[in-house]
Amino acid sequence: MDAKAIRDALRNDESEDLDRRRKIICLSAIGLVDFSIISLYQTGVIKSLPDLPFEIFDSNKVNASKSAYRFGAPDGPISATVYGLTMVLASAGGGEHAGRKPVFDVLLGGAVAGNAAGAIFYLYDMTFKQKKICLYCVTGAAINIASAIIIIPTVLKSLKKLFGR
């Protein structure tokens, strides 16, 4: 792949697919900041997360719950890493004219779909099991679900290219 063509495509291409991927990059950057804050709490760098003044909100409880550490590490840094990976997948190869392969869109779609599925699971866990809401987690869930909706047309187009249907 030609680095100049990739750079030019990312900075100047105005295709619908790249526009969708730019939206995913923007949402992922917001998610990265959001989950960096959660990560600071989960790793003890900060001792408390600011919250809305309503009884249902308890970001500290949710982010210190057993389910937030179920993968052997806090879910904040894991989510932040996935947002970074999503940004890489959304930008890899530039645009179609620069040589971006459809497999990147399929991989991006898989990452975004996985995030959306995880978001739905965590929303359920917070609401019905913990009975507390984390404002930061709801923000992340909204980012993940919006990203999944945004990328659908691009993924479908790439699947057609890959499998000829």
N, C-alpha and C positions, 0 to 999 in steps of 0.2 A: 504494500500500500504506500502511496505517495503522501508524505506528511504535509506538504504544501496543499495538495488537493483536499486533504481531510480538514486542515485548518480553514481553508477558504470556504469549504462547504459548511462547516459548523458556524462560521461567522457571517456568511452571506447568503446561503441557500434559503429560499423562501417556500420550499415544498410543504405540503400539508403534513406529511409524515415527520419531517424535521421539526415543524412547528409543534406537533404533539410531543415529540421527544424533548423539546425545549421546555414545555410545560412540566413534563415529568422531572426534568433536571431541576427546575425551579422548586417544585413541590418537595423533591428529595432534599434540596438544600435547606428548606424550612424544617423538614423532618430531622435532618442532621443536627440542626441547632436545638430543636425540641428535645430530641433524645440525648443530646450531649448534656443538657440540664438534668434530665433524669439520671444519666450516668454519674454525674457529680454527686447526686444524692445517694445513689445506690452503692457507691464506692466510699462514702464517708467524707468526701471532699467538702461538701456542704451538709449541714445537719437537718435542714428542713426546707421543704418546697413551699413557696407562697401558694395560697389557694383562694378560691372564691369563698366568701363568708356565708355559706349555706351548709347545713348539716350533711347533705348528701355528698359533698366534696371532701375527699381525704386522700390527696395524692400521696402523702407520706405513707399511709397504711397500704395503699394499693401497690406502691413501688417497693415496699419492704416485705410484701407478702411472699409466702413460700412459692407461689406460682411464678413470681417475677425472677426466681433464681433456679427454676426447674431444669435448665440445660447445663448446670454446672458453672454458670457465670450469670451475672445480672443481665436481664433482657435489654436494658438501655444501651450498653455498648454493642450488643449483638445487633440491635435494630439500627444503631448509628452506622455500623459496618455495612449492613444491607443497603442503607440509603446511599452510602458511598459507592457500593457495587452497582447499584441501579444507575447512578450518574455515569459510571464508566460504560455500562452496557448501552445507555442512551446516547452516548457520544462516540462510541467506538466506530471507526471506519468512516466517520463524517456522514455524507449523504450518499444516495444511490449513485450519483454521477462520479463520486470520489471513490467508489468501490465498496461501499457498505454492503455486506452480505445479509440476505434475509434471515439467516440463522441468528444474527444479533437481535433482531426484532422478536424472534420467537423466544430467545433466552430472556430478553427484557420482559416480555409478556409473562413468562414463567415466574420471574422474580417478583414482578408486580402482583401477579395473582396470588403467589404465596404470601406476600405481605398483606393483601386484602383478606385472605382466609384467616391469617393470624390475627388481624384486627378484629374480625367478627368474633373469633373465639375469645379474645381478651375483653371485648365489650360485653359479651355474655357472662364471662367470669366475674367481671367487676360488678355488673348490675345484679346478677341473680345469686352469686355465691358470696362475694365480699360485701355486697350491698352498700358499696361506696364507689364514687366516681373520681377518676383522675383526669383533671382537665388536660394535662399534657398528653395522656394516652388517648383521649378522645380526639385531640388535635391530630395525633399520629394516625388514628383510625380513619379520620376524614381524608387525610392526605393519601393513605393507602387505597381507600375505596375510590376516590376521585382519580388517582393515577390509573387504576385498573380500567375504569370507564373510558378515560381519555385514550388509552393505547389500543383498545379493541380493534378499530379499523386498520391500524398499521399491522397488527399481528395477523389479522385475517388475510390481508394482502400478501404478507410474507409467506404465510402457510400455503397460499395458492401458488406462489412462485416456486416454493420448495417441492410441493407435491402435485402441481399441475391441475388443480381442481378449482 
